[in-house]
Amino acid sequence: AITSVGKKCPYMMSIMEDLGAEDQLSRVMRIAPKTNLNFHSHVKHHKQPEHILTVHIPIVVPPNFEYVVKHPKTKKLYKETYKEGQAYVFNSYHLHNVYNYSEIYRISIMVYMNLKKKKCFDIVKKAMMAYTGPKII
């Protein structure tokens, strides 16, 4: 069922439906200027089931904003920036962090996808096949 907040966010709800995630959690997240989070894993630290993946849809990405993932074995850091308005499937199992070096807020929509649902699985599979960057396993 759509919550009262969901009823006030028809665009976000339509994105969730397009992703097959209308029955999952979502949120709008801001990262304040000149701040970062701590390295964390949604699975290890927040008890997110392993079959749930995070989709980031950046709305405002300041210059010099970085997403950072730590390789579990080598501890090498992989840094990435995401383009506004595009959806990025993110394996939130690995330790990751974000850094906002700018003077403005980073704002994004975060949607959680259940890989046990065929529509979600097919979207993630297609995204993985199209991805050309490093795959952290």
N, C-alpha and C positions, 0 to 999 in steps of 0.2 A: 504494500500500500504506500502511496505517496504521502510523505509527511507534510505538515503545514508549510515548512520551509521549502520543500520540493515544489509545492504548488506555486510558490513565488519565484521559482527559477526554471521556467519552461525550457529555456535554451539548454541549461545543464542537463535537465531531464531528457531532452531529445538526444543529446550526445550519449548519455548512458544507454538509451534505448538502441541507438545505432551500434553501440559496442556490445550489445547483448548483456549489459550490466545493470538493467533497470531495477533489479532486486538486490543490488550490492550497495555498499557504502560509497559516498563521494564527499568531497569537501573542496572549498576554495581556501587556498593556503597563501599567506603572505610571509615573506622573509624580509625583515627590517633591514634598512641600510646599515652597512658596516658591521654585519653580524654573520654568524654561521651557526649551524646545528652541531651536535656532537655526532661522531660516527656511530651508526646504529644499523640494526637489521630489523625489519618489520617482523620477520619470522622468529629470530632468536630473542629479541628484546620485547616485542609487543604481541607475541603469540598469534601472529597472522598465519593461517594455514598455508602450507607450501603450494597448494594448488590455486592460490589467489595471487595475481600479479597486479602491479600498480601501473596505471596509465597517467602520464603527465601531459597536460595540455597547457603550455605556457600562454599567458595572456599578456603579461608585461615582463620582459627579460631585460634588465639593465645591462649596460656594457660591463664587461669583466665579471659577470656572474658565472659561477662554475658548479657543475654537478661532478662529484668525485666518487669513484668506486675503488675500494681496496681489494686487490686480488687476495683470495683466502690463503693461498700457499706462498706466493712470492712477496706479498705485501706491497707490490708495485701499485702506484696510484694511477688510475685512468681518469682523465679530465675531459669533460664534454660541455658544450653549450647547446641549448635547444632553441629552435626558432619559434617565434610567437605564432600561435594559431595552428600548429601541427601537433598531432598526437604521437607520443613516444611510449612504447611498452617498456617497462622497467622491471627487472628482476630484483625486487627489494629484499631478497634473501641475503645477498652480499652486504657487507658493511659499506655504508655510503654516507655522504655528507654533502652539504651545499655551502657555498661561500658567496656572500653578496658584498663585493668590494666597493660598490657604488653608493651614491647618495639617494637613490630612490628604491622603493619597495619592488621586490619580485613578486608577481602574483600569478598563480596557476590553478587550474582545476585538476584535482586528483580523483581518479575513478578507479575502483578496484574491480578486476575481472576474474571470474571463476572459470578456470581452465577445464572444469568438468562439464561445462556447457559447450556444445558443439560450435555455436556461433562464435563464442569467445576464443575457443581453441583454434578455429580456422583463421581468425584475425591475427592471433599471435603467431601462428605458423607462417602465414604470409609475410608478416613483419620480419620474422627471423630470416626467412629466405631472401628478403630484399636487403637486409642489413649487411653492410660491407666492412664495418669497423671490427675492433677486437671483441671476441666472444670470451667472456670470463666464466670458466666452468669450475 
